[in-house]
């Protein structure tokens, strides 16, 4: 619960006070040498305390939850006070312009920061004392009950000043290559294949797969889609994820850009398909983005005309989403098929061609459930573990997603006692029926057993829209900007983030959608909609996340840290009331109608805009990650005061003014409007899309750790 707040504060202390090149204004005001001991003490105590919470997992103990809430609130308060103090320094410097008693101002600001740090240390110490007391009482209760415990005796006796140096992820360095496993679905696979390929109907038929979320609809549809018999039978294969809030334009773009959608059947067919491509009927990416919805619909229709095609529409929530694109799928009486997955019976009934072409998925039986649990990570344990494991699997009620998530948890538990404790936590809170609350309990148990760093990183996935394809490299930069990933002497932010992503995969919490050519590195992944919903709800419960919906019914009553907008008609001006504590704004709109005024967001550190949007106002001094797409690109407002800028991504005609950002690691823009640094830039690693005229060999010698040079 406190993981995001504490990790964020620790990273802010490092960036503002403990890095080799702190902000010039902090050096001028001599805040760091005056408060050096307090800064280091707070930094070490925070690291120790969050590790102590990690080691004292006592699921369901209300006293622990209350203390985590206290720690979260303290960390958020202290970080706000520190960053607002820095904002005030810049404002005061602009207003004074050399007037007033400089020494008096230095003393005032040094003592102001000292008060903030001292109060924080006192609050942290009080929480630590309470936590140790609760841990001792818990150990006593367990001892009286005659049960063993894993709480380590020497944890509570460690000195206050001890700095724990582990990242706590529990992640191995190995890159797992776990493939999707489909158990107990062979019969259902055969049923769907018969509907698609073997049925005698030559009409365009709509085949529906219906079932509750987490039952394996997407896995089944993907296996059918990728099966060699399917590939050879259909001339074209297209796939799109629809989701609850469907968007006609996004569906059309998704279908037109669907990968591996052309099958090489014959020279004549291939010639016809290439002819369409040459006429730009399939269109390049740029042409597609600039086309109207009507043009996109026409391109899709013409690309499918006279082709035997398979279109997969995954996660359909409404009949309206089908009506929006139905006319794009021609019926040439050649055996074309549309395969849709849905959790809503009415959608399956209304959209399916008839009852024969509709399939209701079934839960796994006990034998199939155990087979899936065993295959997804619990292969190497003996009979005594099986005795504990089978009742656990039984509580999953045959739901595949619940089984693989719980298998991911137990695959990380090594001793019999750890299995017993986790099993007791699940079984004692379970019911006899499988409903949303029961699924939530299973997910909550898996989440509660994540190390604190992984908890924070997993919750962060809620900022992306449902079914969004998340690029691993970009996520690593976002995690670093938010302070959720900590680098080590022999391991970069990128390497740590890679470990975390692999760990989430090992625990079956993400769905890998694309790997590198060698197969070892995850390039892109998705989050199952049930797990995504968990991240969103947990983020909202912890006052971290606001995801704007169409109705605005979930508008928070108090400030949040992360804001995510992906609905066209949302009133952007309403976000200004959430600006006090906001650190990150995600804007997933292609053509937003209104602009957001950044003047309100003085603590902003992440601005993520996907397309065609130009916010107004100044980009503030705490900015660490900027991704912008628009005509002005905040070109004139991004000054060197954004000292801790790490990532700069700009799509458009303007570039970066200069490289006077010591933390800058990643640049994507067409040009530099200033010059390369005269001194060596220690952190810059990637320069992407920069025109050759804006860099030369001599300039690049100032960037010795560059991994990717300019694209000519």
C-alpha angles and dihedrals in degrees: 000000000000095000098097094046096047096043090048093050093047090053092046090054089051095048098042101038114008105046120102092246110039122183112293091233091057090051092048092052091045092226095144103054091044092053101028097119093046092048093051092044093052091046093053095043092052092051092049095046097050088049089051090055088049092054094044099063103167103163115213096012103136093201090061092049091050092051092049089052090051091050092048092051093047092049093048092047094049094047091050091050094049096047094043088051089056090049089051091052091058093045092049091048090053093048098044096044093187096322125123135032106316095191092051090051091051092051092047094051094043091054092044091056090043090057091051092050096045092050090049092052091050092050092047091050092051091051090048091052092050092047093052090049092052091047092052092049091048091051090051093052091049091048092050090050089053095241126133121240135202095215107124115232097216094053093084094044096058115118120261092242096054112125113209108218102192121100090220097218094127086213123145122222093238118110107230118220097195109161126207108276120209112197127180093002101099092104091049090047090055091048093054093044090054091052092050103039115009102043113105096226112115093189121101101268127195111221117196130201110197130186146118119291114277094026094111106262094140093045091052093046092048092050090051092046093051098040112120091233089057093046093052095042099054127058093208132025122190130175134189136171110227105183130184099298100046121200117199094209093049091049091052093047090047093052094045092050095041110140125239091011100139120077120204100226104147141348090253093051092045092050090051092049092048089049089056091049093050090053087054090242087137090037133203119271093260093048091050093052092051095047125099121243090255091053091049091050090050092049091051093048093048093047090056097041113118090003127115099231142177118211119189117201108188125200100007113184104176144029088233091067089056093046089053093065105017093103091057091069110078121209107220094164091248102120100270117165139201114205118196133180122208141161092211118088094204091057092050092048097046098042100038116094092235140320092286091061094049123087128191112206120225133217119251119263120236095268093049091045092055091046091054093046090049094049096046097066115310101087102118102055125104135238095280089060090049090056089058095038101055096062088048092054090046089059089059088068093218096299107145096209092052090048096050093045092050090045088054089055097047092045086067094051112087108180132063091239091055090052092048094050094048092045092051091051091053100040095046092056098040130106132210095252132059112239137140092278091053091050089049091054091053092048092045091054092051091046093048090056094054116106111254095256092052091047090058094046093047094050089051090067087075091076090073121078119259113282091010115157104237117206109221097216092051092047090053090057091048092049089051092049091051092049093243095123124056122204122217134207093265099027130061128218088256093054093047091048090050089054091050093050091049089049092053088050092049088053090050092242097126135040114228111223102172136020134189118269091263090052095231102097126063109228101173138008144169134217120233109250093242091053090044090053089051091053091049095047094045090047090052092047090054093049089245106111140040116187109191114226131189096262097041087222094136096055107148121243092216137032125293134197101225128041122191122188124184105148121098099216098045115129101242093191088068088071092068089078088061095052099099096082101014116129102168138037121191116191113189098177126120098201109014114194097210135038126230120232109229093194087087094056105071094161097047114143103163126043111177115180119167104195147002103345131125114190118207128232136040123320102235132236097255095060113133103161126036124179112168137165119191148083101280100030092195085280097158096041101053102093133168088265086084083080098164097050108146106168128035118182117171127173111194143047099308129080140193117297096216145336098244092129110106093198095049110129107158132039127180113175139108100246148007113233092198132037134278114269118276090219125056115278105221102191107037109110109157132042111178132186094358112152114248091238090065097058138036138181093269092052093049091056086071089062102057097167096053113142099180122032130206118299110236 
